[in-house]
Amino acid sequence: MTTSAIQLTAARPWGISRMRPYPTTYQQPFASVAIDPDTQKGIFRDRAGQVVEMGKHGSNTGTETQPQSTNLDSRNDTDHDQDSEQD
């Protein structure tokens, strides 16, 4: 009885043909972020520990009233109010 060698050929995985180089990275102007316990806002610091101003941004709050049960079968009515406030 003779032993025959099995010949394997390396196949290139199909996903490699779909890969592209990573985009160039952007160095963030800050190195760490902490929360100020009094204002609950983020404090951004650079690598030297100095506070970095990150500019102004708005905030948004919204409220929604709960549906009231107004129909005869005691199921919640889908009518409800929404409002939002942005600064």
N, C-alpha and C positions, 0 to 999 in steps of 0.2 A: 504494500500500500504506500502511495506517495503522498506527501503533504504539499498542497499547492498554496502558494502565498497569495493572500488577498491584497490587491492593490487599491489603496484609497487615494482619492484625489481631493485636495482641499477645495472646498467651495466657498466663495465669498458670500457672506450673509447679505441678503437683499437690503437690509436696513442701512448698511454702510453707504450704499449708493445714494441714499436719500439725505445723508448728513451734510450739513454746511458748517463753515467755520462759525464760531461764536461771534456775536456782534462785539464791537469795541466796548469796553466797560467805561463807566463814568464814575469818577471819584467823588463821593458825596462830600459836601462841605462840612460835615460834622462827623465825629467819631463815636459819640455816645449820646443817649437820650435818657433823661430821668423825668419823673413827674414831680412837680412842685406840690407839696402837700397842702398849701394854702389855696392856690388858684386852680389846682387840678389840671394844669397845662404842662405841655412838654417843654423841657429845658434842653436845648441842643448845645453840646460842647465840642470844640475842636480837639485836635490831638494834644494841644498845650493846656487844655482844661478851661479855655476861655469860652464864654457864652457866645454862640453864633445866632444872629437874628435870622430867622427863617421866613420873614415877611408875613404879611397879613393874609388871613383866609377867613372865609365866612363860616358861620355855623347855621344849622338848620334844625328846627324842632317841629314836630307835628303832633296833632291830637286827632283822635277819632272817637266819636260817640258809639256806644254799644247799641246794636239793633234792639228795638223794643218789640215785645210780643203783642201785636195788635190785630192779628187775624183770628178767625173763629176756631181754627184747628190747633191753636196754642203753639204754633211753630214760629220761630223768630222771623220777623219781617226783614227783608233785605235792605230796607231804607235806613241809611245812616249818614252822618255828616262827617266831613274831614276838613281840617284847615292846617295850614303850615305857616311858619314864621321864619324868615331868613334875614340875617344881618350881614 
